[in-house]
Amino acid sequence: MSYDYIRNYYGIEITVNRLVRHTVTARYGKIKPEGRSHRHYVKVHFHGDDHYSNCHPAELEFVAHDE
């Protein structure tokens, strides 16, 4: 399973393709599959970006519906 470290350490269930809001920047994006490095971060592709960003799981707010 992906994001096992975050699930075990923080108790947060990470779901790929789920819409999230970054609480620091107020940007929206979708969770990408976990990579081989930086396993203590969540890969997020923010709207309008060409690349993904590594975000701390405590800085993400899970959005109930795609807005």
Backbone as a printed PyTorch tensor [residue, N CA C, xyz], in Angstrom:
tensor([[[  0.8380,  -1.1920,   0.0000],
         [  0.0000,   0.0000,   0.0000],
         [  0.8740,   1.2430,   0.0000]],

        [[  0.3400,   2.2820,  -0.5520],
         [  1.1030,   3.5240,  -0.5800],
         [  0.8530,   4.3430,   0.6790]],

        [[  1.8140,   5.1650,   0.9820],
         [  1.7480,   6.0840,   2.1190],
         [  1.5970,   5.3560,   3.4620]],

        [[  2.1990,   4.1830,   3.5810],
         [  2.1590,   3.4230,   4.8370],
         [  2.7960,   4.1990,   5.9870]],

        [[  3.9340,   4.8690,   5.7280],
         [  4.6180,   5.6050,   6.7960],
         [  3.6960,   6.6730,   7.3820]],

        [[  3.0370,   7.4350,   6.5300],
         [  2.1550,   8.5190,   6.9900],
         [  0.9590,   7.9310,   7.7500]],

        [[  0.4160,   6.8410,   7.2560],
         [ -0.7160,   6.1940,   7.9300],
         [ -0.3010,   5.7170,   9.3260]],

        [[  0.8710,   5.0930,   9.4210],
         [  1.3340,   4.5430,  10.7000],
         [  1.7930,   5.6250,  11.6660]],

        [[  2.4880,   6.6430,  11.1920],
         [  3.0630,   7.6580,  12.0680],
         [  2.0630,   8.7460,  12.4560]],

        [[  1.2940,   9.2290,  11.4710],
         [  0.3650,  10.3440,  11.7110],
         [ -1.0920,   9.9010,  11.8740]],

        [[ -1.3990,   8.6940,  11.4910],
         [ -2.7760,   8.2180,  11.5640],
         [ -3.6770,   8.8520,  10.5210]],

        [[ -3.0850,   9.2760,   9.4110],
         [ -3.8360,   9.9360,   8.3400],
         [ -3.8850,   8.9970,   7.1440]],

        [[ -5.0780,   8.7530,   6.6430],
         [ -5.2480,   7.9080,   5.4650],
         [ -5.1160,   8.7820,   4.2150]],

        [[ -4.1520,   8.4580,   3.3700],
         [ -3.9070,   9.2100,   2.1440],
         [ -4.4860,   8.4300,   0.9750]],

        [[ -5.3280,   9.0860,   0.1790],
         [ -5.9610,   8.4660,  -0.9740],
         [ -5.5040,   9.1670,  -2.2460]],

        [[ -4.9060,   8.3950,  -3.1480],
         [ -4.4340,   8.9450,  -4.4250],
         [ -5.6090,   9.5330,  -5.2010]],

        [[ -5.3710,  10.6590,  -5.8440],
         [ -6.3370,  11.4220,  -6.6570],
         [ -7.3640,  12.1770,  -5.8320]],

        [[ -7.2250,  12.1800,  -4.5270],
         [ -8.1450,  12.9550,  -3.6810],
         [ -7.7740,  14.4330,  -3.7360]],

        [[ -8.7630,  15.2830,  -3.7600],
         [ -8.5540,  16.7200,  -3.7840],
         [ -8.1880,  17.2020,  -2.3840]],

        [[ -7.1450,  18.0190,  -2.3230],
         [ -6.6960,  18.5720,  -1.0480],
         [ -6.4700,  20.0710,  -1.1990]],

        [[ -6.4620,  20.7420,  -0.0620],
         [ -6.1350,  22.1700,   0.0010],
         [ -4.9360,  22.3010,   0.9200]],

        [[ -3.8970,  22.9860,   0.4360],
         [ -2.7050,  23.2280,   1.2450],
         [ -3.0140,  24.3960,   2.1770]],

        [[ -2.9530,  24.1700,   3.4800],
         [ -3.3890,  25.1780,   4.4470],
         [ -2.4520,  26.3700,   4.5270]],

        [[ -1.2040,  26.2230,   4.1000],
         [ -0.2460,  27.3330,   4.1590],
         [ -0.4280,  28.2730,   2.9770]],

        [[ -0.6270,  27.7120,   1.7810],
         [ -0.7200,  28.5310,   0.5670],
         [ -2.1430,  28.6890,   0.0480]],

        [[ -3.0920,  27.9250,   0.5960],
         [ -4.4950,  27.9250,   0.1760],
         [ -4.6700,  27.4500,  -1.2670]],

        [[ -3.7180,  26.6780,  -1.7830],
         [ -3.8100,  26.1330,  -3.1430],
         [ -4.4600,  24.7590,  -3.1060]],

        [[ -5.1450,  24.4170,  -4.2000],
         [ -5.7980,  23.1320,  -4.3420],
         [ -5.0040,  22.2460,  -5.2890]],

        [[ -5.0420,  20.9470,  -5.0120],
         [ -4.3620,  19.9970,  -5.8750],
         [ -4.8380,  18.5930,  -5.5960]],

        [[ -4.3120,  17.6470,  -6.3630],
         [ -4.6770,  16.2370,  -6.2000],
         [ -3.4570,  15.4400,  -5.7670]],

        [[ -3.7080,  14.4690,  -4.8960],
         [ -2.6450,  13.6080,  -4.3860],
         [ -2.1930,  12.6600,  -5.4850]],

        [[ -0.8750,  12.5230,  -5.6170],
         [ -0.2680,  11.6180,  -6.5810],
         [  0.2490,  10.3810,  -5.8440]],

        [[  0.5310,   9.3000,  -6.5730],
         [  1.0650,   8.1030,  -5.9180],
         [  2.4010,   8.3900,  -5.2270]],

        [[  2.6360,   7.6520,  -4.1540],
         [  3.8620,   7.8130,  -3.3760],
         [  5.0800,   7.4650,  -4.2200]],

        [[  6.1390,   8.2660,  -4.0530],
         [  7.3840,   8.0000,  -4.7510],
         [  8.3040,   7.1380,  -3.9120]],

        [[  9.4950,   6.8990,  -4.4180],
         [ 10.4680,   6.0660,  -3.7090],
         [ 11.2410,   6.8450,  -2.6630]],

        [[ 11.2260,   8.1490,  -2.7420],
         [ 11.9330,   8.9660,  -1.7570],
         [ 10.9440,   9.9210,  -1.1030]],

        [[ 11.3520,  10.5610,  -0.0280],
         [ 10.5140,  11.5240,   0.7020],
         [  9.1950,  10.9010,   1.1490]],

        [[  9.2600,   9.7070,   1.7100],
         [  8.0440,   8.9820,   2.0960],
         [  7.3040,   9.6150,   3.2670]],

        [[  7.9160,  10.5830,   3.9230],
         [  7.2230,  11.2610,   5.0240],
         [  6.4600,  12.4880,   4.5250]],

        [[  6.4340,  12.6850,   3.2040],
         [  5.6760,  13.7630,   2.5810],
         [  4.6500,  13.1840,   1.6170]],

        [[  3.6490,  13.9990,   1.2900],
         [  2.6170,  13.6120,   0.3290],
         [  2.9060,  14.3430,  -0.9790]],

        [[  2.8970,  13.6000,  -2.0820],
         [  3.0910,  14.2090,  -3.4020],
         [  1.7600,  14.7980,  -3.8620]],

        [[  1.7720,  16.1040,  -4.1490],
         [  0.5530,  16.7900,  -4.5830],
         [  0.8310,  17.5280,  -5.8850]],

        [[ -0.0690,  17.3590,  -6.8460],
         [  0.0030,  18.1240,  -8.0870],
         [ -1.0030,  19.2650,  -7.9700]],

        [[ -0.4790,  20.4710,  -7.7250],
         [ -1.3430,  21.6390,  -7.5620],
         [ -1.8460,  22.1200,  -8.9120]],

        [[ -3.0710,  22.5950,  -8.9290],
         [ -3.6920,  23.0850, -10.1550],
         [ -2.8240,  24.1740, -10.7720]],

        [[ -2.5310,  24.0410, -12.0520],
         [ -1.7520,  25.0280, -12.7740],
         [ -0.2610,  24.7660, -12.7910]],

        [[  0.2280,  23.8230, -11.9990],
         [  1.6500,  23.5010, -11.9670],
         [  1.9610,  22.3770, -12.9500]],

        [[  3.1930,  22.3750, -13.4630],
         [  3.6430,  21.3070, -14.3530],
         [  4.2820,  20.1570, -13.5820]],

        [[  4.5590,  20.3570, -12.3230],
         [  5.2580,  19.3720, -11.5030],
         [  4.4630,  19.1240, -10.2170]],

        [[  4.9070,  18.1510,  -9.4460],
         [  4.2660,  17.9090,  -8.1610],
         [  5.1110,  18.5310,  -7.0570]],

        [[  4.5330,  18.6920,  -5.8910],
         [  5.2250,  19.2260,  -4.7220],
         [  5.1080,  18.2200,  -3.5890]],

        [[  6.1320,  18.1670,  -2.7450],
         [  6.0960,  17.3390,  -1.5450],
         [  5.5430,  18.1880,  -0.4110]],

        [[  4.4680,  17.7230,   0.2160],
         [  3.8020,  18.4790,   1.2750],
         [  3.7600,  17.6660,   2.5630]],

        [[  3.8990,  18.3500,   3.6830],
         [  3.7640,  17.6890,   4.9680],
         [  2.2920,  17.3250,   5.1620]],

        [[  2.0110,  16.1180,   5.6260],
         [  0.6070,  15.6980,   5.7430],
         [ -0.2280,  16.5610,   6.6850]],

        [[  0.3900,  17.1710,   7.6880],
         [ -0.3600,  18.0130,   8.6250],
         [ -0.7800,  19.3420,   7.9970]],

        [[ -0.2180,  19.6820,   6.8250],
         [ -0.5570,  20.9390,   6.1450],
         [ -1.6190,  20.7440,   5.0700]],

        [[ -2.2150,  19.5570,   5.0030],
         [ -3.2180,  19.2830,   3.9800],
         [ -4.6020,  19.1540,   4.6030]],

        [[ -5.5510,  19.7730,   3.9390],
         [ -6.9580,  19.6830,   4.3210],
         [ -7.6530,  18.8970,   3.2150]],

        [[ -8.3210,  17.8380,   3.5790],
         [ -8.9830,  16.9920,   2.5880],
         [-10.3380,  17.5650,   2.2520]],

        [[-10.5470,  17.8190,   0.9690],
         [-11.7660,  18.4470,   0.4730],
         [-12.7910,  17.3500,   0.1980]],

        [[-14.0280,  17.5780,   0.6360],
         [-15.0760,  16.5560,   0.5140],
         [-15.4740,  16.3090,  -0.9440]],

        [[-15.5520,  17.3610,  -1.7280],
         [-15.9770,  17.2370,  -3.1120],
         [-15.0440,  18.0450,  -3.9960]],

        [[-14.8930,  17.5930,  -5.2470],
         [-14.1030,  18.3710,  -6.2000],
         [-14.8060,  19.6860,  -6.4530]],

        [[-14.0610,  20.7710,  -6.2650],
         [-14.6420,  22.1040,  -6.4490],
         [-14.2060,  22.7060,  -7.7630]]])
